[in-house]
């Protein structure tokens, strides 16, 4: 939903959250969808106007108020959106839709009903968290968000939500902060969309895309702006990669040339190194960076990476920093590999071979890609005038190989009048089509999702 009354939303991240479900049962597929009843949605539909400011769309005071009421509305503080349109993930035995603020919304995955809104600030010291948490096999959830640290400077918190409780209590009530570390700029934290996790380490990439907190607080309150207006980029700062141990804190910084980042693909430890695969947005390439865990001062000026399957390098400089030069895995003019997926249950944080994602042509997703991150071999599914969504990997029962399973993607064909969308099921081995379930309604482009057995 990108229009309320006669007021449009101006950014892809602003449309009101619409949850989709394809129910596969007894050889049949049934499609359901429902708007999530967030405060942002309910109030907008009630007042027939945009009420809460979104990422790229500013909400203005009610025009029916007199001039004095509208003026003082600007000074009532920041009302943070709960429009949870980005992702959905499990916590304990429940499911939550989320965006990147401090609000998550509990939903029923069977009926798609909205159950309740949860403010994470009631349990954790965070101003917001990412929409890409990591979940361990036992159900433990890890996430990262920014917060106010010492001396009112900005910091980042890694938080932990425990697995389902034996007493059936809500795991969110037992959430805690594991680690806090400072922002490199006191009032300008980096925008964080995702992070990496290995068996023993968190990997946090601090990019030059910054949120100007002073601008955020003053301009929003006084003259009305949106989140995007408070973003700025400092390409001269490069990129800092912070390495944090799961069970003890290690403050080791690694530097590389500036890039923007949405999604981590995977991270893992191998022979004393951490391999980090990223989808970057400077030159639109997918790359591998290798972080050495152990090195001596005498190795200054030498390439510290000795892994045989990558050309990525890491060199210790005279000032003690380690300069990382990544290996490009996938690139092309105006091409990108995004919305990455892996065999998450078996290979998250472990040495892996295959990544799946969308191929973007001039920022338009027009194909599904499979990439062998070791050999760089690629496979493609593509159909004229068809635009797929994030491909979800579902492992086959009793699978022995990493890529033994299927990919599931919602595909839209805007120029088609009959059955303009379908659920596509591909073999994850070679991207050949297994089946499709067509529907007679238009489905908007989706962001992220999950498979629930």
N, C-alpha and C positions, 0 to 999 in steps of 0.2 A: 504494500500500500504506500504509494509515493505522493499522495495528494489528500489533504483533509479540507473539505469545503473547496474554496478557491485558492488555498495556500499549498504550494508544492514543496516537497523535500528536494534539496539540491545535491545530495550526495548519496552514493551507493550504500553507505553505512547508516543511512537515516530512515529508510523505509521501515514501517512498523512490522514487528516480528510475526511471521507466518510460519507455523510448524507443519511439515509434510510427513506423511507416513505411507509407505507401501507395505501392506500386510500380505505376506506370502503364506498361504495355508491350503493344504490339500490340492495342490496343483493350480490354485487360482490366486490372482493378485487383485487386491482391492486398494484403491487410493483414497486417502483421507487428508484433509487439511483444516487448520483452525488458527485463527489469530490468537496469540497469547494475550490474555487480559492483564496487561501491565497497567500501571498508573498512567504512563504516557499515552497508551492506546485508549483506555477508557475515558480519560478526561478529554482527549482530542475528539473522540467520537461524540461525547456529550456536548462539548462546547462548539463543535464543528470548526475547529481551528487548531493550529499547532500550539500546544500549551507549554511543553518542556523542550528546551534547546537540545538539539542532537549534535552529532559530530560536525556536520557541515551546514546545518540549518539553524538559524536563530529564531527563538520564540519571543514574541513581543507582548507587552501587556494587553489585556482585554480592551479593544477599542471602544467598548460600551462604557468603560469607566470614564469619569471626568479627568481632566488634565492633571489635577493634583494627585489623584489615586494612581494614575499611570506613572507619574514621576516617582512617587515613593516606592512603587513596585520594583524599580531598578535597584533599590537599596535593601531589599529583603534577603539578600544572600543568594548563593548559587543553589539552584535546584538541579540535582544530578539525575540524569535519565536512568530509567530501569528498562529501557527498550532492548530486550535480550534477544537480538537477532543474529548473533554470530555463531554460537555453537550450543551443543547440549552434551552433558556428561553425567556419569553416575557418581553419587556420594552415598556410601553405605548401600542401602537397598532402594534409594530414591534417585530421581533424575531431575537435573536442573538445567534450564536454559540460561544462557549468559551473554553478556556483552563484556566490556572492559572496565566497568565502573565497580563500585562496591556492592551492587545489587545483583543477586541471582534469583531466578524464579523457579520454584518447584512445580513440575508438571506431571501429569499422568500419561505415561507413554502409550497406554492402551486406548484411552478415550480422548487424549490430547487436551484434556481440561486443565485449566490453570488452578493450582492449589493454593500457593501462597508466595509472597515476596519475602526474601531474606536479605537483611542488611549485614554484610560481613563485618562491618565496623563494630557491631555489637559483640563480636567474638575475637577479632584480630585488629592489630594496629596496621591498617592498610587504607589508602585512599581509593584503591582499585586494584584489581588483579587481572591477569591475562585470561583470554578465552581458550587457552591451550594448556591446561594442566597436564601433568603426567600421573598415570595411575599404575601402581604396582599390582602384581598378580593377586595379592591378598585384599585389594581394594583401597589401600592407602593412597591418598591424593596429595600431590605436591603442586604448589603454584608460586608465583612471584608477583609482587606488587610494590608500588612506591609508598613511602610513608614519610613522616617528619622524624628526623633523627636528632642527634645531639645539636644543641645551639640553634634549633629551628631550621637546620639545613635539611635538604632532601636526602633520603636514603632508600635502599631497596630491602624488602623483607622476603625471605623464602619461608613459606608457610606449609604446615603439614596438617592434613585432616585425616584422622585415623580410620581404619577399616570398619566394616559393620560391627556393632557392639553386641555382645552376648545378651545384654539386658534390653536390647531393642531401642536403646536411647539414641538420640540424634548425634552422629559423629561430629557435626559442625560445632556442637557445644563444647567439644574437647579439642578444638583446633588450637594450634600454637605456632609461634614464630620460632623457626629453627636458627636462622642466621640473619643478621642485619649488616649491610655494608654500604658505605657512603656513595653518593653520586659524585662524579668527577667535577661537576659544577654545582655550587651550593643551591642555587635557585632554579636550575635548569636540568631536571632529570631527563634521561633519554626515554623516548617512546619504546615500550617493550611489548611486543606482540606474542613472543614465544621464547622458550629457553630450552637448553639441552640437559639431559641427565644420563649419566653412565651408571655402572654398578656402584661406584664409589664417589662420584663427583657430580656437582651441578656445573654447567657451563652457561655463563651469562655474557652476552655480547652487548656492550654499551656503544650504540651507534651515534653518529653526529646529528640525528634527527631529535631535536630537543623540544620540551614543553616549557615555555617561558612562564614560570609560576607567577611572577609579579604581574605580567600582562594578563594572565588568566584571572587573577583575583580582582585587579583594578578595572580593566576594560570591560569585563563581563558585568561587574556590578554597576558600573557607572553608565556605559553607553551601549551595552549589549553586544556581545560577540558570541561566536561558537567555539567549539574545541579546536577546529582546524585553524582558526585565526591566530591561535596561540602557539602554533608550531613554527619552528625555525630550524634551519640547517646550518651547521658549521663544518664544512668539508675539510677545513684545515686541521681539525683535531684528530683525524684518523679514527680508527676503531679500537676500542679497548676490550679485550676478552678476559674476563675474570674467571678464575677457577676456584671453586669452593668445594672442599671435601664434605661428604655427607656427615661424617662423624667428627671431624675436626676442621677448623677453618684454616685455609691456607691462602694468603693474599698474594698471589702471583699474577702480575699483569703482563699481557701479551698485546702487541700493537700491530696493526696492519693498515693498509690504505683505506680511505673512507668508502663506505657503501651503506645503503639502506637495506633493511631486513624486515621481512614479515615472519617467514617460517623456517624453523630448523627441520631438517629431514631426519637425522639421527646422529648420535654421538656414541662412541665406544672406546674402550681402552684396549691397546694392543702393544705389547712388548715395550712398555714404558712410555707410551705416547697416548694422547687422546686425539682421535680422529673426529673432526666436526664437519658434517655436511650441511650446507646452507643454500637457500634460495635467495640470492642477493639482487638488489635493484640498482646497481650502477653498472651499466653495460648489460644488464639483464642476463646474468649467468648463474649457473649452479656450480658451486665450488666446494672443494675439500680443503680445510685448513688442518694442520697437524701441530699439536701442542706437545712439546717435550716436557715430561714431568721431572726428570732428573738430569742435571748437567753441571759441569764444573766451570768455575771462573776462567780456567785456562783455555776453554773451548771458544773463547771470544772470537767472533769473525768467521767461524766455521758453520757449515750447515749441520744442524743437530739431528736432522731427520734421517733415519736409516731404514725406514719401511720400504720393501721392494716394490710395492704396487702403487706408489704415488710419487709424483714429481714435486709435491708441495715441500717448501723449505721453511726452516726456522733458524734464525741467526741471532746470537746474542751480541748486542751492541756495546760500545764502550761505556755507556751510561747505565748498563745493567738491564735495560729493557730487551725483550726478545721480539725481533721483527719477523712476522709471519708472511710468507708469500704463498697464497693458495694455488691449488691446481684447478683449472677450469674443467668441469665435467660436461657441460652443456651450454652452448651459446649460439647466437646468431643475430643478425641485424633485425631489431624490433621483435625478437623472439624471446620467449621466457618459458621456464619450467616452474610451475607454481602449484599451490594446493597439494603438497606432497603427502604421500601415504606410504607406509611400509607394512610388513607383516608384524604389527605392533606387539601382539601378545607374546610372540616368541623371540623377537629380535630388537625390541626397544632397548637401547643401551648396550647392545651387543654387536659384534662384528657381523655384518650383513652384506648382501650382494645387490638386492633389487629395490628400486624406488619407483613409485607410480605417481603420476601427477597430470595436470592439465598443461597442454601446450598452448601458450598465448601468442597470438599473432596480432601485433599492434594493440596489445592489452586485451584482445578478445579471445576467450577460450574456444578454440575450434577443433581440438583433438585431444585424445587421451594418449599419454606416453608411458612407456615402461623403459627404465634405464638400468643397465648393469653398471653400478658405480665403480667396479673394478676394471672391466674391459671397455667401458663407454659404449657398448652396443645398445641400440635403441629399437623399440617396437612402437608402432603407431596404429591407433584406430581413428578413422576420420570419415565423415560423411558430409556431402555438400549441404550447406546451409543448416548445419546441425551444431548446437552449442552445448557441450556436456558440462556437468558439475563435477565437483571433487569426487574422484573414484575411490570408493571404500573397498578395502581388501577384506575378504572373508575367507578364512582358511578352511580347506576341506577337512572333514572328520578323518582322524588318523593319518593326516598328511605327513610325509617324510621329507619332502623337499620344501625349501623356503617359499617358492612361488607356486606351490600346489594349492590352488583355490580359485576364487572368482573375484572380479571387480564389479561393483555396482555403482551406477551413475544415473542421475536424472538428466535427460537430454531434452532440450527445447528446440523447436523449429518454428520460429515466428512467422514465416511466410506461408505456412500450411494452414488451411482453414479447417480441415478435418484431422482429428487426432494429432494436435500440434506438439505433444510431449509424450515421453515414454521413459520407463525404467529400463535401462540397458544392462545386460549381464554379459560380461566377457570372461573368457578364460584368462586367468592371470599369467599363464605360461607364455602364450603367444598373441594375446589380445584378439583372438577370433571370437566372433559373436556366438553366444550360446542361446540367448533368448532376449526378447523385449516385450514389455507390457505397455501397450499404448493406452492413453486416456484422451477423452474428448474435451478437455479443458486446457486452457493455457496455464502453464506453470511458470512463475517468474524465476529468474536466475537465483540459485541458492548459493550459500556460502559453505558452511560445514555441517557435518552430521555424524551419525554413528549407526552401527548395526547392532540390533538387540536380538539375540537368539530367542 
